[in-house]
Amino acid sequence: MERSATARWIDGMAQVLIGATAVVAACIALTGTGFAQRAETPGARLRAAMETYQSKMWPQAYSQLAALADAGDPSAARVAAMMARQGPLLFGQRFEVSRERLARWDLAMRGMKSADDAHPVRAMHADGAGTASAPGALTSLGTSARRADSPPAVLVAGAR
């Protein structure tokens, strides 16, 4: 049975498209510029999340920043906590977060991994005597900075 000219033309174009797709796939594989490669490092993931934030895609940005904050990124934790706390006022929507998760983000903002890190550390001297660090020590001497044992504040201009 003989095929029509249209069927032969369609088969020929399908073969051309298959070949072109294979060439594009090979180029992507050789250059390493796939979708997963874009945000491989933590810094690149933070940049991608902030680009999403600047594009005003709030839910997607919050999701990306929350994942980074859960991994301990202090910058992402700061922005994600601000979005969760000030969502309705600044973004017109709520971003759900549990108190425990928000507490972990607050620790990440201070560079701590867990609540155990928040307790004063006992430094041991060579003679075996220890001194506890002062719980009310300032984070930045000579400024009106918060105390080391106080939670970080997120202040928004004009918020009440």
C-alpha positions, 0 to 999 in steps of 0.5 A: 500500500502506497502512502500519500504525499501528505503522509510522507511529508508528515513523516519527514517533518517528524524525523526533522523535529526528532533530530532537532530535539536530539541536537538541542538536548545534546547541547544542553547536556554538554553546556550543563545549563539545565533547569536544575543547574540554575540554583545549585548552590545556597547562594544561587538559591537565595538569589533565585528566591530574591529574584522571585520576591522582586518579581512580586511572586509572593507565594513562590518567593515565600516557599523558596525562602522558607525552605532556605530558612529551614536549612539555616540560611540567616538572610532567607530566615530574616526575609521569610520571618518578615513575610510571615509576620507582616504578610497581610500588611505588606503583601495583602496575604497571609503566609502560614508558619508555626510558632516552632518554625518561626522560632527556628528561623529566629535562631537561624537569624542569630547564626544558631542551629538549635535552641541549645545554642541560645544558652550561655556557653561555659568556657573552661580554663586550663585550671578547670574553672569556668566562667559563664558568658553574661546573658545580657551581653550586648551584640554590638558594644557602643551602640543601642543594639539588642542584648544577646538573649533578646529576640531580633526585632523586625520593625516596619516603618508606619506599622502599628 
